[in-house]
Amino acid sequence: MKEKLVLVGNGMAGVRTLEELLKLDPERYEITVFGAEPYPNYNRIMLSPVLAGEKTVDDIILNDRDWYESNGITLHTGDPVVRIDRAARKVITESGLEAGYDRLLLATGSNPFIIPVPGHDKEGVIGFRDIADVNTMLEASKRYQKAVVIGGGLLGLEAANGLMKNGMDVTVVHLMDILMERQLDRPAAELLKQSLEERGMKFLMETQTAEVLGDDRVSGLKFADGSEIEADLVVMAVGIRPNIELAQTAGIHCERGIVVNDTMQTYDPRIYAVGECVQHRGLTYGLVAPLFEQAKVAANHLAQLGFARYEGSVTSTKLKVTGIDLFSAGEFNEQEGDETLVLQDPAAGVYKKLVVRDNRIKGAVLYGDTMDGTWYFQLLRDGTDISAFRSTILFGQHDLGDAGHGDETRVAALSDDAEICGCNGVCKGEIIDAIVTKGLFTLDDVKAHTKAASSCGSCTGLVEAILASTVGDGYDATPSKKPLCGCTEYSHDEVIAGIKEHQLKTMDAVRSFFEWKNPDGCAACRPALNYYLLAYWPGEYHDDPQSRFINERAHGNIQKDGTYSVVPRMFGGLCTPAELRAIADVAEKYNVPEMKVTGGQRIDLFGIKKEDLPAVWKDLSEAGFVSGHAYGKALRTVKTCAGKNWCRFGTQDSTGLGVKLEELTWGSWMPHKFKLAVSGCPRNCAEATIKDFGVVCVDSGYELHVGGNGGIKVRVTDLLCKVETEEEVLEYCGAFIQKYREEAHYLERTAPWVERVGLDYIKQAIVEDEAQRKALYERFKYSQQFAQIDPWKQRAEGEEANEFQPIKITAA
Amino acid sequence: MSNWIEIAALEDIPRLGARVVKTDTMDVAVFRTRDDQVFALKDACPHKQGPLSQGIVSGTTVTCPMHNWKIDLEKGCALGPDEGCTNVFRTKVENGKVYLAI
């Protein structure tokens, strides 16, 4: 006998909880859902576009009736639950239907607040909450001319905009002196009002409604100051009240909302509650992102996993009025002692304000250009120290998120056929279409369905912006804690700490300690765990080839036709005639179709068949070459310039130092690829300032630069420090690498890592703390004992032979 | 109408790994799971013909090394939201030997 779960409230929070539950444990419950409205679950935050005629009701259905059926869920629509009998553990509906439960989930949402002035119950006075309200407004717009919206908040302005688009003459009545005072500061609110006025919307500010006039149907409003206005339709959008009536009559403890603990449980342990109807730690939420976080937690407990906790949400807001870009988050009105950063360009209609406390963003208001809203919001939630890029922060994340897209930062202004993802050829229209028709809410969903942002990732910021502007408040911003992969709830940092603290030395040990959902892990976490274990337990952990991406397993780069490329290491970019000849011989012997000099100052041999690889390596190995690791999350190459032996500008022996650095570091596995360069003078011919670790020689010594990147997102290095001797260069370099190896997330380049942890943190560890630097360097050298064994030579001598040898059969 | 061909000893295929069987006409990828089940698929991803044999195996799926499509080893079909299937061949393991029906 399955346990019975009853959901009261067929809306977004409740049904999302069911979806999360079905993912965790599809078989546990026999599920029954009751909804008051006659529709299956729809996207309530899309009501504004429906009213504005930009979408239809069918467009915003999230779960159609087939979904309920195929998941074995019994759905009763148009029949609200009117009573809960907690003693008999059953619910009773308006039509008299009864359903027993073992667990009950309340997701009764909220009701619009109707101001109790005389006449508030006249025909033509409504809230803005559901499809029925939208239909009433659409009907009214066909027969009447004048609409008044009471409430100049988010919902009120969206309603006003929609009514105006349907041809009505709309006046917004607002009690306060600025619009959207809960989301905007005064300058942004003024810009918004101005822009809406230009579209024809009228405003009565600081105006209090006293009475609704009219006979049966509304004919106007009378205000507290005695003035009057004509109105054929009045929409009250002055706020929502959690719908707690059902819970209250059942004797469940309620204050403003149904009170729940961090597991979303009410005072009756069999009854959970999620969504707008709940009050958690004294707060109620009306936006959808927090509701989804709650849904995840409730599902975790309904599935009896018992470890998730909801600890409240920081929310951000976007206004869904086409053509108006507006974003706000956090504490956007500065307190005493806060600093504010402001960028104001009235001609361009742009206003950006960040409220900063102790170099951390506490709040943001953006008007006109909201492209960077998601970035600021992430910095806010993470509590990132912004001192390193504070001077340019208002100009946005240009060097981080939209390379290759130039000025196309205003997503809303792009046409539907604008290409967003250059790798996979995905246009804006396709992304929006997928978001709307498939009901997507997260970046990961969009990546999976459209492939946009799933290759190089440089368009991630744009895709996020499209997601945010399409679903508005529904955008499920990157959670503050990001799980390592779909197999676990734990983050990279938690797993790294666990490996260290709990002496976890095998992949199975890690997966069982952290309760992995999938015993084998997946293609995302296996390489990550393999790396972490290798980095933490050098000499103890045995590398698992089956958890390596193919390039690292086969020690070559797989090409689109399934052949491999081979890049022998040339220390510091130097080579002898004999070595060049050996490479040429190999190329001829194995019919290499193409050779190329790489950007890293070495030679790439393309088109080698996998089964020929060990023989190719044997020849190269005999000529003195080792693997160049051009295929790995590993030390790649050390680029050098000519240096003072030849160059008339050279100040130090950059080539010789490059060779020493490469001899120290080659073979080391890293969280991601790692490149070095040494330039002999500040002319910087080796381009050291876009490398992970770059050395620029000067007459008095060596400048050490870190965290550069010349790839997807070009980033110039930060200056770590200046040292005087080559020995110091080697020590600082080894220590920096080891710090990165031990603390960065797998697949995180040094550039984002340095930005995440902050340059000061790295300076502190490497430059100021001599003991730590020396300890890091020692650990690096220790792990290099095990890493500097040439994988090519091993395989040329017969190791892992099965990997390279196909089984040949002749089909009958 | 199948023809069982002995291709290898079970231990010649790595756990959570694969070997390539080359026939006159095509490559077949033979996979071995953690619990020693053996599956065989045409060594070509339904997306862009990437060599599935070179992917990472977990449970009964393989992730294509080219663009990370996940293919079900039993049915040969891509897991949602991707769509497409590659050919499946029957296999059996007897006395530590792996046989392929082709």
Interface residues (C-beta under 8 A of the other chain):
Chain A: K438 A448 H449 K451 S454 S455 N518 P519 D520 G521 C522 A523 R526 P527 P545 Q546 S547 F549 I550 N551 R553 A554 I558 K560 G562 N802 E803 P806 I807 K808 I809 T810 A811 A812
Chain B: N3 I5 I7 A8 D12 I13 P14 R15 L16 G17 R19 V20 V21 K22 T23 D24 T25 D27 V30 R34 K48 G50 P51 Q54 G55 I56 V57 S58 G59 T63 P65 M66 H67 N68 K70 P81 L100 I102
